[in-house]
Amino acid sequence: MVSQVRELEEFGTYAFNEEASEKVLEVEQKYNEIRRPVYVKRNEIIKSIPDFWLTAFLSHPALCDLLSEEDSKIFKYLDSLHVEDFKDVKSGYSITFNFKSNPYFEDTKLTKSFTFFDEGTTKITGTNINWKAGMGAANGVNHDKKGNKRPPTDESFFSWFSESQQKDIVEGLNDEEADEEDSDGDEDEEVN
């Protein structure tokens, strides 16, 4: 039986499948470039729809539970979302959230990048969020204000930018679109 397994390994289907995968990736990259103008036009239309991204997240079965009530308030300032594969698609991708000026944090762009290495490790790079005074990842609310009786919540979508574990959210977002890449003010993490 061992000799038959070796014969199968020598048969070369692995190399054939690897070549087929490379061709599929080439076609995917080509069509990502062709679709780019469509995504640009779509983003312009989306900007005219109030709370589009908040509604999209709250309506998505895998993403709706990720936003707290306070996160939803911050998401009202989300202007666009871009997913872009790296030049070598197999090496990774980045997800960029572009925000309008808001009372919660200084940044207008939050990016999380996932770089895949041959040995099976993943380097995760996320923007360090520059929260405004009194604001924070746990809840995006200023607890210094008088009369604020709400306790801080433990979970926030925005803590994802500094987490080292890849969450299920990535699977839902990677299929969205390819448009723009940038990762200023990043925090590096490595996951095996």
C-alpha positions in Angstrom: 0.0 0.0 0.0 2.9 2.4 0.8 4.3 1.9 -2.7 0.9 2.7 -4.3 0.8 6.0 -2.2 4.3 6.9 -3.4 3.2 6.1 -6.9 0.3 8.5 -6.5 2.6 11.2 -5.1 4.9 10.8 -8.0 2.0 10.9 -10.5 2.2 14.7 -10.3 -1.3 15.8 -9.6 -0.1 18.2 -6.9 2.0 20.2 -9.5 -0.9 20.2 -11.9 -3.4 21.4 -9.2 -0.8 24.1 -8.1 -0.5 25.3 -11.7 -4.3 25.4 -12.1 -4.6 27.5 -8.9 -2.0 30.0 -10.2 -4.0 30.4 -13.4 -7.2 31.0 -11.4 -5.5 33.7 -9.4 -4.2 35.4 -12.5 -7.7 35.6 -13.9 -9.0 36.8 -10.6 -6.4 39.6 -10.5 -7.2 40.6 -14.1 -10.9 40.9 -13.3 -10.3 42.8 -10.1 -8.6 45.5 -12.2 -11.5 45.5 -14.7 -14.0 45.8 -11.8 -12.1 48.7 -10.1 -14.0 51.5 -12.0 -17.3 49.8 -11.1 -16.3 49.9 -7.4 -15.3 53.5 -7.6 -18.7 54.4 -9.1 -20.5 52.2 -6.5 -18.7 53.9 -3.7 -19.8 57.3 -4.9 -23.4 56.1 -4.9 -23.0 54.6 -1.4 -21.8 57.9 0.0 -25.2 59.4 -0.8 -27.1 56.7 1.2 -27.4 57.7 4.9 -25.9 55.1 7.3 -25.3 52.6 4.4 -22.4 50.8 6.1 -24.1 50.6 9.5 -27.2 49.1 7.8 -25.1 46.7 5.8 -23.2 45.5 8.9 -26.4 45.2 11.0 -28.1 43.3 8.2 -25.3 40.8 7.6 -25.9 37.5 9.5 -22.2 37.0 10.4 -21.4 40.7 11.2 -24.5 42.0 13.0 -23.5 40.6 16.4 -20.1 42.3 16.2 -21.3 45.8 16.7 -22.3 47.1 20.1 -24.7 49.9 20.5 -21.8 52.3 20.9 -20.0 50.9 17.9 -23.2 51.6 15.9 -22.9 55.3 16.8 -19.3 55.3 15.5 -20.3 53.4 12.3 -22.6 56.3 11.4 -19.3 58.1 10.4 -18.0 55.2 8.2 -17.7 56.6 4.7 -16.3 53.7 2.7 -14.8 50.2 3.1 -12.2 48.7 0.8 -10.7 45.2 0.6 -7.6 44.9 -1.5 -5.6 41.8 -2.3 -1.8 42.3 -2.3 -0.1 42.2 -5.7 0.6 38.5 -5.1 -2.9 37.5 -4.1 -1.7 34.5 -2.2 0.4 36.7 0.1 -2.4 38.5 1.7 -4.9 41.4 1.7 -5.9 44.5 3.6 -9.2 45.9 4.8 -9.5 49.7 5.1 -12.3 51.5 6.8 -12.5 55.2 5.9 -14.3 57.5 8.4 -15.5 61.0 8.2 -14.2 63.3 10.9 -15.9 62.2 14.1 -16.0 62.8 17.9 -14.5 59.4 18.7 -11.0 59.1 17.2 -8.5 61.2 15.3 -8.0 58.7 12.5 -10.0 58.9 9.3 -8.5 55.6 8.0 -8.3 52.3 9.9 -6.6 49.4 8.2 -6.0 45.8 9.1 -3.7 43.7 6.9 -3.1 40.0 6.7 0.1 38.7 5.2 0.5 35.0 4.7 3.8 33.2 4.7 4.8 29.9 3.1 5.6 28.3 6.4 1.9 28.8 7.5 2.2 31.8 9.7 0.2 35.0 9.3 1.4 38.5 10.1 -1.5 40.7 11.1 -1.0 44.5 11.0 -3.6 46.9 12.4 -3.9 50.6 12.8 -3.4 51.8 16.4 -6.6 53.9 16.9 -5.9 57.4 18.2 -8.9 57.8 20.5 -10.0 61.3 21.4 -9.8 62.3 25.1 -12.3 60.3 27.2 -13.1 57.8 24.4 -11.8 54.3 24.0 -12.1 50.9 22.2 -14.5 49.4 24.8 -17.4 51.7 24.0 -16.6 54.9 22.2 -18.4 56.9 24.8 -16.9 59.7 26.9 -17.3 58.5 30.5 -16.0 61.8 31.8 -19.2 63.6 30.8 -21.5 64.4 33.7 -24.7 62.3 33.8 -23.3 59.4 31.8 -24.6 56.5 33.7 -23.9 53.7 31.2 -21.1 51.4 32.3 -18.3 50.6 29.8 -18.9 47.5 27.7 -16.3 44.8 27.4 -16.6 44.1 23.7 -16.1 46.4 20.7 -15.7 45.9 17.0 -12.9 48.4 17.2 -10.8 46.2 19.5 -10.4 44.0 16.4 -7.8 46.4 15.0 -5.5 45.5 17.9 -6.3 41.8 18.3 -3.8 39.2 17.3 -6.4 36.5 16.5 -8.1 36.6 13.1 -11.9 36.9 13.6 -14.7 35.5 11.5 -15.4 39.0 10.2 -12.4 38.6 7.8 -14.1 35.8 5.9 -17.2 38.0 5.3 -15.2 41.1 4.3 -12.6 39.6 2.0 -15.2 38.8 -0.6 -16.5 42.4 -0.7 -14.2 44.4 -3.0 -10.7 45.3 -4.0 -9.8 49.0 -4.2 -7.2 50.6 -1.9 -4.2 49.7 0.3 -2.6 51.7 3.1 -1.5 50.9 6.6 -0.2 54.1 8.3 0.3 53.9 12.1 0.3 50.2 12.2 0.7 47.6 14.9 2.3 44.3 13.9 1.2 40.9 15.3 2.1 37.4 14.1 -0.1 34.4 14.3 0.7 30.7 13.8 
